[in-house]
Amino acid sequence: MHAAVRLLNRLELAMETMRAALEALAVAAPVWLLEHAPAAWWDRYAKRADDYRLPQSEAARTALATAVGADGYRLLDAVHRPTAPAWLCELPALQVLRQVWVQQHYRDQHRHRLARQERPSAQRDRDRQSV
């Protein structure tokens, strides 16, 4: 029971962090965001995470967590490209996104870190360096 609640809390944290990053970009660089945000993001992150109806089944929640993780890494990759304005990755919401993703997601397969899984320190260090 506690593990399921922890997973839901982590999923809400990730979704809300992604939404906050997108909102910051919408204000700071709206044209850039429109060019880089897939249409699915508008549906997934339009509402606050606590207003979003999270899936009931564990498989569906894991799939959503995986999709959110992939979305976050896609956004982080885009703001760190040489063609992106250099100041984008300095936005506080993007810095928070990066930190939450290091803590909550595996970089290699965009997997959400489940409640009882801990990453070895070497993996954690690689994740920090790759973002």
N, CA and C atoms as a LAMMPS dump frame, in Angstrom:
ITEM: TIMESTEP
0
ITEM: NUMBER OF ATOMS
393
ITEM: BOX BOUNDS ff ff ff
-5.0000000000000000e+02 5.0000000000000000e+02
-5.0000000000000000e+02 5.0000000000000000e+02
-5.0000000000000000e+02 5.0000000000000000e+02
ITEM: ATOMS id mol type element x y z
1 1 1 N 0.813 -1.189 0
2 1 2 C 0 0 0
3 1 3 C 0.862 1.26 0
4 2 1 N 1.858 1.301 0.904
5 2 2 C 2.716 2.474 0.986
6 2 3 C 3.52 2.664 -0.302
7 3 1 N 3.934 1.555 -0.897
8 3 2 C 4.697 1.647 -2.142
9 3 3 C 3.849 2.248 -3.26
10 4 1 N 2.58 1.887 -3.306
11 4 2 C 1.689 2.431 -4.341
12 4 3 C 1.483 3.93 -4.141
13 5 1 N 1.323 4.343 -2.903
14 5 2 C 1.159 5.774 -2.61
15 5 3 C 2.432 6.533 -2.966
16 6 1 N 3.582 5.96 -2.641
17 6 2 C 4.865 6.598 -2.98
18 6 3 C 5.01 6.754 -4.492
19 7 1 N 4.641 5.719 -5.233
20 7 2 C 4.724 5.787 -6.693
21 7 3 C 3.807 6.884 -7.225
22 8 1 N 2.598 6.975 -6.699
23 8 2 C 1.677 8.026 -7.14
24 8 3 C 2.228 9.408 -6.802
25 9 1 N 2.812 9.563 -5.624
26 9 2 C 3.403 10.85 -5.251
27 9 3 C 4.543 11.219 -6.191
28 10 1 N 5.381 10.246 -6.506
29 10 2 C 6.495 10.507 -7.422
30 10 3 C 5.992 10.834 -8.819
31 11 1 N 4.965 10.159 -9.248
32 11 2 C 4.395 10.424 -10.564
33 11 3 C 3.799 11.828 -10.612
34 12 1 N 3.069 12.213 -9.573
35 12 2 C 2.519 13.568 -9.518
36 12 3 C 3.634 14.613 -9.478
37 13 1 N 4.689 14.339 -8.73
38 13 2 C 5.835 15.254 -8.681
39 13 3 C 6.434 15.431 -10.072
40 14 1 N 6.652 14.339 -10.774
41 14 2 C 7.246 14.414 -12.106
42 14 3 C 6.337 15.167 -13.073
43 15 1 N 5.05 14.87 -13.037
44 15 2 C 4.128 15.537 -13.951
45 15 3 C 4.034 17.034 -13.646
46 16 1 N 3.985 17.378 -12.382
47 16 2 C 3.867 18.788 -12.011
48 16 3 C 5.159 19.55 -12.33
49 17 1 N 6.289 18.893 -12.168
50 17 2 C 7.564 19.522 -12.51
51 17 3 C 7.654 19.766 -14.007
52 18 1 N 7.214 18.799 -14.793
53 18 2 C 7.21 18.954 -16.247
54 18 3 C 6.267 20.082 -16.656
55 19 1 N 5.088 20.126 -16.046
56 19 2 C 4.118 21.178 -16.355
57 19 3 C 4.682 22.561 -16.016
58 20 1 N 5.351 22.665 -14.876
59 20 2 C 5.94 23.951 -14.481
60 20 3 C 7.029 24.378 -15.461
61 21 1 N 7.825 23.432 -15.929
62 21 2 C 8.868 23.755 -16.909
63 21 3 C 8.249 24.229 -18.221
64 22 1 N 7.198 23.561 -18.648
65 22 2 C 6.528 23.972 -19.886
66 22 3 C 5.889 25.349 -19.737
67 23 1 N 5.306 25.629 -18.578
68 23 2 C 4.718 26.95 -18.353
69 23 3 C 5.785 28.04 -18.362
70 24 1 N 6.937 27.76 -17.769
71 24 2 C 8.025 28.735 -17.771
72 24 3 C 8.503 28.997 -19.197
73 25 1 N 8.615 27.944 -19.986
74 25 2 C 9.027 28.111 -21.38
75 25 3 C 7.964 28.834 -22.197
76 26 1 N 6.697 28.613 -21.881
77 26 2 C 5.617 29.288 -22.606
78 26 3 C 5.693 30.796 -22.414
79 27 1 N 6.166 31.22 -21.262
80 27 2 C 6.313 32.65 -20.991
81 27 3 C 7.626 33.172 -21.569
82 28 1 N 8.705 32.429 -21.35
83 28 2 C 10.038 32.906 -21.722
84 28 3 C 10.363 32.747 -23.206
85 29 1 N 9.896 31.668 -23.805
86 29 2 C 10.244 31.377 -25.203
87 29 3 C 9.084 30.66 -25.898
88 30 1 N 7.957 31.343 -26.082
89 30 2 C 6.771 30.665 -26.621
90 30 3 C 6.965 30.092 -28.026
91 31 1 N 7.66 30.784 -28.872
92 31 2 C 7.869 30.274 -30.236
93 31 3 C 8.743 29.027 -30.204
94 32 1 N 9.811 29.083 -29.412
95 32 2 C 10.696 27.921 -29.281
96 32 3 C 9.912 26.721 -28.765
97 33 1 N 9.064 26.939 -27.771
98 33 2 C 8.288 25.84 -27.2
99 33 3 C 7.344 25.234 -28.234
100 34 1 N 6.666 26.063 -28.985
101 34 2 C 5.755 25.542 -30.016
102 34 3 C 6.487 24.685 -31.033
103 35 1 N 7.725 25.044 -31.327
104 35 2 C 8.514 24.283 -32.295
105 35 3 C 8.999 22.946 -31.731
106 36 1 N 9.085 22.821 -30.415
107 36 2 C 9.698 21.638 -29.812
108 36 3 C 8.759 20.764 -28.989
109 37 1 N 7.561 21.219 -28.723
110 37 2 C 6.631 20.448 -27.885
111 37 3 C 5.67 19.643 -28.745
112 38 1 N 5.669 18.333 -28.616
113 38 2 C 4.705 17.515 -29.354
114 38 3 C 3.272 17.789 -28.878
115 39 1 N 2.323 17.515 -29.718
116 39 2 C 0.911 17.76 -29.395
117 39 3 C 0.47 16.986 -28.158
118 40 1 N 1.005 15.803 -27.941
119 40 2 C 0.616 14.995 -26.775
120 40 3 C 0.914 15.708 -25.462
121 41 1 N 1.928 16.561 -25.453
122 41 2 C 2.27 17.274 -24.219
123 41 3 C 1.159 18.226 -23.804
124 42 1 N 0.488 18.822 -24.753
125 42 2 C -0.567 19.77 -24.412
126 42 3 C -1.686 19.075 -23.667
127 43 1 N -1.999 17.844 -24.052
128 43 2 C -3.033 17.085 -23.352
129 43 3 C -2.539 16.587 -21.994
130 44 1 N -1.326 16.052 -21.978
131 44 2 C -0.805 15.431 -20.76
132 44 3 C -0.52 16.445 -19.655
133 45 1 N -0.074 17.649 -20.02
134 45 2 C 0.371 18.602 -18.999
135 45 3 C -0.501 19.857 -18.913
136 46 1 N -1.673 19.851 -19.526
137 46 2 C -2.552 21.016 -19.485
138 46 3 C -3.133 21.234 -18.09
139 47 1 N -3.376 20.157 -17.377
140 47 2 C -3.964 20.243 -16.042
141 47 3 C -2.89 20.029 -14.978
142 48 1 N -3.161 20.556 -13.792
143 48 2 C -2.292 20.268 -12.653
144 48 3 C -2.333 18.771 -12.386
145 49 1 N -1.248 18.235 -11.866
146 49 2 C -1.16 16.797 -11.628
147 49 3 C -2.242 16.305 -10.679
148 50 1 N -2.608 17.114 -9.692
149 50 2 C -3.642 16.658 -8.758
150 50 3 C -5.041 16.731 -9.358
151 51 1 N -5.193 17.403 -10.5
152 51 2 C -6.467 17.42 -11.217
153 51 3 C -6.541 16.311 -12.272
154 52 1 N -5.415 15.709 -12.552
155 52 2 C -5.301 14.682 -13.573
156 52 3 C -5.781 13.354 -12.996
157 53 1 N -6.555 12.619 -13.745
158 53 2 C -7.009 11.31 -13.272
159 53 3 C -5.936 10.285 -13.608
160 54 1 N -5.191 9.885 -12.585
161 54 2 C -4.114 8.923 -12.796
162 54 3 C -4.691 7.535 -13.039
163 55 1 N -4.025 6.736 -13.847
164 55 2 C -4.526 5.386 -14.157
165 55 3 C -4.663 4.528 -12.9
166 56 1 N -5.624 3.632 -12.915
167 56 2 C -5.878 2.751 -11.771
168 56 3 C -4.934 1.552 -11.728
169 57 1 N -4.618 1.01 -12.893
170 57 2 C -3.795 -0.204 -12.9
171 57 3 C -2.313 0.152 -12.789
172 58 1 N -1.572 -0.756 -12.187
173 58 2 C -0.136 -0.544 -12.025
174 58 3 C 0.565 -0.467 -13.381
175 59 1 N 0.139 -1.289 -14.32
176 59 2 C 0.751 -1.282 -15.647
177 59 3 C 0.531 0.062 -16.347
178 60 1 N -0.667 0.598 -16.23
179 60 2 C -0.963 1.89 -16.857
180 60 3 C -0.206 3.025 -16.172
181 61 1 N -0.08 2.965 -14.842
182 61 2 C 0.692 3.993 -14.128
183 61 3 C 2.158 3.932 -14.52
184 62 1 N 2.685 2.725 -14.651
185 62 2 C 4.085 2.564 -15.065
186 62 3 C 4.28 3.089 -16.478
187 63 1 N 3.335 2.83 -17.357
188 63 2 C 3.427 3.339 -18.729
189 63 3 C 3.385 4.87 -18.744
190 64 1 N 2.519 5.455 -17.924
191 64 2 C 2.462 6.913 -17.841
192 64 3 C 3.762 7.472 -17.279
193 65 1 N 4.288 6.85 -16.237
194 65 2 C 5.553 7.304 -15.649
195 65 3 C 6.682 7.225 -16.678
196 66 1 N 6.696 6.175 -17.48
197 66 2 C 7.705 6.03 -18.525
198 66 3 C 7.554 7.13 -19.572
199 67 1 N 6.325 7.424 -19.958
200 67 2 C 6.082 8.483 -20.943
201 67 3 C 6.492 9.851 -20.391
202 68 1 N 6.158 10.12 -19.135
203 68 2 C 6.532 11.397 -18.522
204 68 3 C 8.05 11.508 -18.453
205 69 1 N 8.718 10.427 -18.085
206 69 2 C 10.185 10.431 -18.041
207 69 3 C 10.787 10.72 -19.404
208 70 1 N 10.269 10.082 -20.43
209 70 2 C 10.759 10.321 -21.789
210 70 3 C 10.5 11.762 -22.22
211 71 1 N 9.329 12.291 -21.851
212 71 2 C 9.014 13.687 -22.183
213 71 3 C 10.016 14.641 -21.543
214 72 1 N 10.299 14.418 -20.285
215 72 2 C 11.234 15.288 -19.583
216 72 3 C 12.625 15.249 -20.191
217 73 1 N 13.099 14.051 -20.496
218 73 2 C 14.419 13.952 -21.124
219 73 3 C 14.425 14.565 -22.518
220 74 1 N 13.335 14.436 -23.225
221 74 2 C 13.252 15.061 -24.554
222 74 3 C 13.342 16.584 -24.426
223 75 1 N 12.633 17.135 -23.439
224 75 2 C 12.688 18.58 -23.228
225 75 3 C 14.08 19.011 -22.775
226 76 1 N 14.67 18.279 -21.851
227 76 2 C 16.021 18.626 -21.386
228 76 3 C 17.034 18.546 -22.524
229 77 1 N 16.922 17.516 -23.341
230 77 2 C 17.822 17.404 -24.496
231 77 3 C 17.653 18.598 -25.433
232 78 1 N 16.416 19.003 -25.653
233 78 2 C 16.151 20.116 -26.574
234 78 3 C 16.719 21.433 -26.056
235 79 1 N 16.57 21.705 -24.759
236 79 2 C 17.083 22.989 -24.248
237 79 3 C 18.599 23.003 -24.125
238 80 1 N 19.232 21.832 -24.151
239 80 2 C 20.692 21.766 -24.076
240 80 3 C 21.371 21.619 -25.44
241 81 1 N 20.586 21.583 -26.504
242 81 2 C 21.195 21.52 -27.837
243 81 3 C 21.926 22.817 -28.139
244 82 1 N 22.974 22.756 -28.942
245 82 2 C 23.702 23.977 -29.312
246 82 3 C 22.84 24.986 -30.059
247 83 1 N 21.783 24.524 -30.712
248 83 2 C 20.915 25.431 -31.472
249 83 3 C 19.886 26.141 -30.597
250 84 1 N 19.712 25.695 -29.361
251 84 2 C 18.748 26.329 -28.446
252 84 3 C 19.39 27.568 -27.82
253 85 1 N 18.583 28.564 -27.507
254 85 2 C 19.127 29.714 -26.786
255 85 3 C 19.794 29.247 -25.486
256 86 1 N 20.994 29.712 -25.24
257 86 2 C 21.779 29.234 -24.092
258 86 3 C 21.09 29.489 -22.756
259 87 1 N 20.307 30.524 -22.665
260 87 2 C 19.686 30.88 -21.391
261 87 3 C 18.502 29.996 -21.025
262 88 1 N 17.993 29.202 -21.964
263 88 2 C 16.843 28.351 -21.65
264 88 3 C 17.142 27.38 -20.509
265 89 1 N 18.291 26.738 -20.569
266 89 2 C 18.608 25.749 -19.526
267 89 3 C 18.903 26.408 -18.181
268 90 1 N 19.026 27.731 -18.169
269 90 2 C 19.254 28.444 -16.919
270 90 3 C 17.954 28.865 -16.231
271 91 1 N 16.831 28.689 -16.884
272 91 2 C 15.553 29.003 -16.248
273 91 3 C 15.387 28.135 -15.003
274 92 1 N 14.982 28.721 -13.887
275 92 2 C 14.853 27.93 -12.656
276 92 3 C 13.966 26.688 -12.812
277 93 1 N 12.878 26.794 -13.53
278 93 2 C 11.993 25.634 -13.703
279 93 3 C 12.682 24.502 -14.463
280 94 1 N 13.581 24.847 -15.383
281 94 2 C 14.323 23.818 -16.12
282 94 3 C 15.41 23.204 -15.249
283 95 1 N 15.986 23.99 -14.366
284 95 2 C 16.968 23.445 -13.435
285 95 3 C 16.305 22.483 -12.446
286 96 1 N 15.094 22.831 -11.999
287 96 2 C 14.348 21.932 -11.114
288 96 3 C 13.973 20.659 -11.87
289 97 1 N 13.539 20.791 -13.109
290 97 2 C 13.206 19.624 -13.922
291 97 3 C 14.401 18.687 -14.018
292 98 1 N 15.551 19.236 -14.307
293 98 2 C 16.76 18.416 -14.423
294 98 3 C 17.035 17.671 -13.122
295 99 1 N 16.944 18.37 -11.992
296 99 2 C 17.228 17.746 -10.705
297 99 3 C 16.216 16.654 -10.369
298 100 1 N 14.957 16.916 -10.594
299 100 2 C 13.927 15.91 -10.316
300 100 3 C 14.131 14.695 -11.212
301 101 1 N 14.501 14.917 -12.468
302 101 2 C 14.705 13.785 -13.379
303 101 3 C 15.903 12.958 -12.959
304 102 1 N 16.951 13.579 -12.469
305 102 2 C 18.101 12.819 -11.968
306 102 3 C 17.663 11.944 -10.796
307 103 1 N 16.79 12.475 -9.957
308 103 2 C 16.334 11.734 -8.782
309 103 3 C 15.28 10.686 -9.093
310 104 1 N 14.433 10.9 -10.087
311 104 2 C 13.25 10.065 -10.281
312 104 3 C 13.287 9.122 -11.482
313 105 1 N 14.222 9.312 -12.393
314 105 2 C 14.2 8.53 -13.633
315 105 3 C 15.57 7.974 -13.968
316 106 1 N 15.556 6.815 -14.586
317 106 2 C 16.771 6.271 -15.17
318 106 3 C 16.954 6.896 -16.535
319 107 1 N 18.139 7.328 -16.855
320 107 2 C 18.394 7.971 -18.143
321 107 3 C 18.381 6.973 -19.302
322 108 1 N 18.911 5.784 -19.093
323 108 2 C 19.123 4.848 -20.192
324 108 3 C 17.836 4.412 -20.894
325 109 1 N 16.781 4.138 -20.158
326 109 2 C 15.564 3.631 -20.782
327 109 3 C 14.346 4.466 -20.418
328 110 1 N 14.547 5.661 -19.874
329 110 2 C 13.462 6.562 -19.471
330 110 3 C 12.495 5.874 -18.515
331 111 1 N 13.016 4.974 -17.7
332 111 2 C 12.164 4.276 -16.745
333 111 3 C 12.007 5.115 -15.485
334 112 1 N 10.812 5.085 -14.934
335 112 2 C 10.532 5.756 -13.673
336 112 3 C 11.092 4.893 -12.56
337 113 1 N 11.742 5.506 -11.608
338 113 2 C 12.287 4.757 -10.481
339 113 3 C 11.132 4.361 -9.57
340 114 1 N 10.929 3.085 -9.41
341 114 2 C 9.829 2.602 -8.587
342 114 3 C 10.166 2.771 -7.11
343 115 1 N 9.171 2.655 -6.291
344 115 2 C 9.276 3.005 -4.88
345 115 3 C 10.431 2.322 -4.149
346 116 1 N 10.674 1.066 -4.386
347 116 2 C 11.708 0.367 -3.631
348 116 3 C 13.028 0.243 -4.389
349 117 1 N 13.101 0.709 -5.588
350 117 2 C 14.33 0.593 -6.357
351 117 3 C 15.252 1.749 -6.048
352 118 1 N 16.493 1.447 -5.832
353 118 2 C 17.517 2.464 -5.646
354 118 3 C 18.589 2.229 -6.705
355 119 1 N 19.084 3.3 -7.241
356 119 2 C 20.121 3.165 -8.257
357 119 3 C 21.486 3.118 -7.594
358 120 1 N 22.406 2.362 -8.161
359 120 2 C 23.769 2.414 -7.659
360 120 3 C 24.345 3.807 -7.885
361 121 1 N 25.277 4.207 -7.05
362 121 2 C 25.828 5.56 -7.14
363 121 3 C 26.485 5.81 -8.497
364 122 1 N 27.065 4.804 -9.101
365 122 2 C 27.687 4.993 -10.417
366 122 3 C 26.644 5.368 -11.456
367 123 1 N 25.482 4.729 -11.409
368 123 2 C 24.411 5.063 -12.348
369 123 3 C 23.923 6.472 -12.096
370 124 1 N 23.771 6.856 -10.839
371 124 2 C 23.314 8.188 -10.484
372 124 3 C 24.293 9.235 -11.018
373 125 1 N 25.594 8.966 -10.888
374 125 2 C 26.6 9.897 -11.386
375 125 3 C 26.545 10.015 -12.908
376 126 1 N 26.356 8.895 -13.613
377 126 2 C 26.234 8.941 -15.073
378 126 3 C 25.009 9.755 -15.486
379 127 1 N 23.902 9.578 -14.754
380 127 2 C 22.681 10.337 -15.065
381 127 3 C 22.936 11.831 -14.929
382 128 1 N 23.611 12.246 -13.876
383 128 2 C 23.89 13.668 -13.677
384 128 3 C 24.75 14.231 -14.808
385 129 1 N 25.72 13.462 -15.228
386 129 2 C 26.637 13.931 -16.262
387 129 3 C 25.986 13.961 -17.631
388 130 1 N 24.986 13.112 -17.86
389 130 2 C 24.401 13.023 -19.199
390 130 3 C 23.298 14.059 -19.439
391 131 1 N 22.848 14.744 -18.405
392 131 2 C 21.781 15.74 -18.58
393 131 3 C 22.395 17.095 -18.804
